[in-house]
């Protein structure tokens, strides 16, 4: 194993992680945050309809089903994530009714009240980013993840795609970037942007752990609320069980 990664508790202080603010992210997303010295929420990029930016999945007796945040999109093509307004705030009542029904038998069901309160407070701003950021902040605090989290829009960094990400890393003075593995293709295309700034790029390697769910059989890739409502204070330990050695991006 590469000596840089022999101790997983040490490497979490070396990376910059930059990701769009997902709605109620899956557990692998929080594993990325847990390894970061700084986590940057990429709120200054274009919003995409019907993506993880506004929806995620929960476990039901029928399998994994989507829960979605309604967004104003008519006549707003090209709007940034931090510009997205909720089309209505009453959706939260139906959303939490759905969550309560499907997780009523979970061991840590009482946490639903806390999560709902976070939502209700964030809804005052009527923006998707405020909602996602509030949930992410509460969840990191509950899990015990101490990573510094900042908004990309606060940095006023220009550039597109890989250049944008590389400039953020350089601005923060962090020369190791840990990316979701799904971004590998575009990172290879923009590899020069990182190389010129002497930034090493690593890809997140993660194997979804199993845990107790309300329904059987176990189904992976649900929102993190599935883990937390079932496993409570053991959640961060379970998240870390799926962590593998990051893979360095290299162009042959």
C-alpha positions in Angstrom: 0.0 0.0 0.0 1.2 3.5 -0.7 2.8 4.9 2.4 0.7 8.1 2.0 -2.4 6.2 2.9 -1.3 3.7 5.5 -3.3 5.5 8.2 -6.8 6.5 7.2 -7.1 8.7 10.3 -4.1 10.8 9.1 -5.0 11.3 5.4 -8.3 13.0 6.2 -6.4 16.2 7.0 -4.6 16.4 3.6 -7.4 16.6 1.0 -9.5 19.2 -0.5 -12.9 17.8 -1.5 -15.2 19.8 -3.9 -18.7 18.6 -4.6 -22.1 19.8 -5.5 -24.4 20.1 -2.4 -26.5 17.0 -2.8 -29.9 16.6 -1.3 -29.7 14.2 1.7 -26.5 12.6 0.3 -25.6 8.9 0.4 -23.0 7.6 2.9 -20.1 7.6 0.5 -20.5 11.4 0.1 -20.0 11.8 3.8 -16.9 9.5 3.6 -15.4 12.1 1.2 -16.2 14.9 3.7 -14.7 12.8 6.5 -11.3 12.6 4.7 -11.1 16.3 3.8 -9.2 19.1 5.4 -11.6 21.4 3.6 -14.9 20.6 1.9 -16.1 23.1 -0.7 -19.8 23.0 -1.6 -19.9 23.7 -5.4 -22.9 26.0 -5.3 -21.8 28.3 -8.1 -22.4 25.9 -11.0 -25.4 25.2 -13.1 -28.4 23.4 -11.6 -29.5 20.2 -13.3 -33.1 19.0 -13.0 -34.0 15.6 -11.6 -30.4 14.9 -10.3 -29.0 14.3 -6.8 -29.0 18.1 -6.4 -32.7 17.9 -5.6 -33.6 14.3 -4.8 -32.4 11.1 -3.2 -33.7 7.7 -2.2 -35.0 6.2 1.0 -35.7 2.5 1.9 -39.4 1.5 1.7 -41.2 -1.8 1.8 -41.2 -1.6 -2.0 -37.4 -1.0 -2.3 -35.6 2.3 -2.8 -37.8 5.2 -3.7 -37.1 8.8 -4.5 -38.0 11.8 -2.4 -37.7 15.1 -4.2 -37.5 18.9 -3.5 -39.7 20.9 -6.0 -37.7 23.7 -7.7 -38.8 26.7 -9.8 -37.3 26.0 -13.3 -39.6 27.6 -15.8 -37.8 30.4 -17.6 -34.7 29.8 -15.5 -32.5 27.7 -17.7 -28.8 28.0 -16.6 -29.6 29.1 -13.1 -26.9 28.2 -10.5 -27.5 25.9 -7.6 -27.4 28.8 -5.1 -30.1 30.6 -7.2 -32.6 27.8 -7.2 -35.9 28.7 -5.4 -38.3 26.2 -4.0 -41.6 26.1 -5.9 -43.4 25.6 -2.6 -42.4 24.9 1.0 -45.4 22.7 1.8 -43.7 19.7 0.2 -41.8 19.2 3.5 -45.0 18.1 5.2 -45.5 15.3 2.7 -41.8 14.4 2.7 -41.6 13.9 6.4 -44.9 12.1 6.5 -43.3 9.7 4.0 -40.1 9.4 6.1 -42.0 8.8 9.3 -44.2 6.1 7.7 -41.2 4.2 6.3 -38.9 4.5 9.3 -41.4 4.3 12.2 -39.9 1.0 13.3 -36.2 2.2 13.1 -34.2 2.2 16.3 -33.4 5.9 16.1 -36.7 7.1 14.8 -36.6 10.0 17.3 -34.0 11.7 15.1 -36.7 12.5 12.5 -37.9 15.3 14.7 -34.4 16.9 14.7 -34.0 16.6 11.0 -37.4 18.0 10.4 -36.6 21.0 12.6 -33.5 21.7 10.5 -35.7 21.6 7.4 -38.3 24.0 8.8 -35.7 26.6 9.8 -33.9 26.3 6.4 -37.2 26.6 4.5 -37.5 30.3 5.6 -34.9 31.1 2.9 -36.9 29.2 0.3 -33.8 28.1 -1.6 -32.5 24.6 -2.4 -28.9 25.4 -1.4 -29.9 26.6 2.0 -31.9 23.4 2.6 -29.1 21.1 1.4 -26.4 23.0 3.3 -28.4 23.0 6.5 -28.9 19.3 6.3 -25.3 18.6 5.5 -24.2 20.8 8.4 -26.5 19.1 10.9 -25.5 15.6 9.7 -21.8 16.3 10.0 -22.3 17.6 13.5 -24.3 14.6 14.4 -21.7 12.2 12.9 -18.8 14.0 14.6 -17.2 15.1 11.3 -15.1 18.2 12.0 -14.2 19.1 8.5 -14.3 22.8 7.6 -17.1 23.4 5.0 -17.2 26.5 2.8 -19.2 27.7 -0.2 -17.5 27.9 -3.6 -19.4 31.2 -4.2 -17.6 32.8 -1.3 -14.3 32.3 -3.0 -15.2 34.0 -6.3 -13.1 31.6 -8.3 -13.4 31.6 -12.1 -12.8 28.9 -14.7 -14.8 25.9 -15.8 -14.8 22.2 -14.9 -11.3 21.0 -13.9 -9.8 24.4 -14.1 -12.4 25.7 -11.7 -11.7 22.9 -9.2 -7.9 23.3 -9.6 -8.1 27.0 -9.0 -10.1 26.4 -5.8 -7.5 23.9 -4.5 -4.7 26.3 -5.3 -6.5 29.2 -3.6 -7.0 27.1 -0.4 -3.3 26.0 -0.5 -4.3 22.3 -0.6 -2.3 20.3 -3.2 -4.2 17.0 -2.9 -7.7 16.8 -4.4 -10.0 13.8 -3.6 -12.8 13.4 -6.2 -15.8 11.1 -6.6 -14.7 8.3 -8.9 -17.6 9.2 -11.3 -15.7 12.3 -12.4 -12.7 10.4 -13.7 -13.3 10.9 -17.4 -13.6 14.7 -17.2 -10.7 14.9 -14.8 -8.5 13.1 -17.3 -9.6 15.6 -20.0 -8.7 18.5 -17.7 -5.6 16.9 -16.2 -3.3 19.7 -17.4 -5.2 22.1 -15.2 -4.1 20.2 -12.1 -0.7 19.3 -13.3 0.3 22.9 -14.0 -0.7 23.8 -10.4 1.2 20.8 -9.0 -2.1 19.4 -7.6 -2.3 15.6 -7.2 -5.7 14.2 -8.0 -7.0 11.1 -6.2 -10.2 9.1 -6.9 -12.5 8.1 -4.0 -12.6 4.3 -3.7 -15.6 3.1 -1.6 -17.3 -0.3 -1.0 -20.7 0.2 0.4 -20.9 -1.5 3.9 -24.0 -3.3 5.1 -26.0 -2.4 8.2 -29.4 -3.1 9.7 -32.3 -1.7 7.7 -36.0 -1.7 8.6 -36.8 -3.9 5.6 -35.0 -6.9 4.1 -33.0 -7.6 2.0 -30.3 -4.9 2.5 -30.3 -2.4 -0.4 -27.3 0.0 -0.7 -27.1 3.6 -2.0 -30.0 5.1 0.0 -29.8 8.6 1.6 -27.7 8.8 4.8 -30.9 9.1 6.8 -31.4 5.4 6.2 -28.1 4.7 8.0 -28.6 7.2 10.8 -32.2 6.3 11.6 -31.2 2.6 11.9 -27.7 2.8 13.4 -27.6 6.1 15.2 -24.2 6.8 17.0 -22.6 3.9 15.2 -23.1 5.6 11.8 -19.6 7.2 11.3 -17.9 3.9 12.2 -20.0 2.1 9.6 -19.3 4.8 7.0 -15.6 4.4 7.5 -15.8 0.6 7.0 -16.4 1.1 3.3 -13.3 3.3 2.8 -10.6 2.0 0.5 -7.3 3.4 -0.5 -7.8 6.4 -2.8 -6.5 5.8 -6.3 -4.2 8.4 -7.8 -5.3 9.7 -11.2 -2.6 9.3 -13.8 -2.5 9.8 -17.5 -0.5 7.3 -19.4 
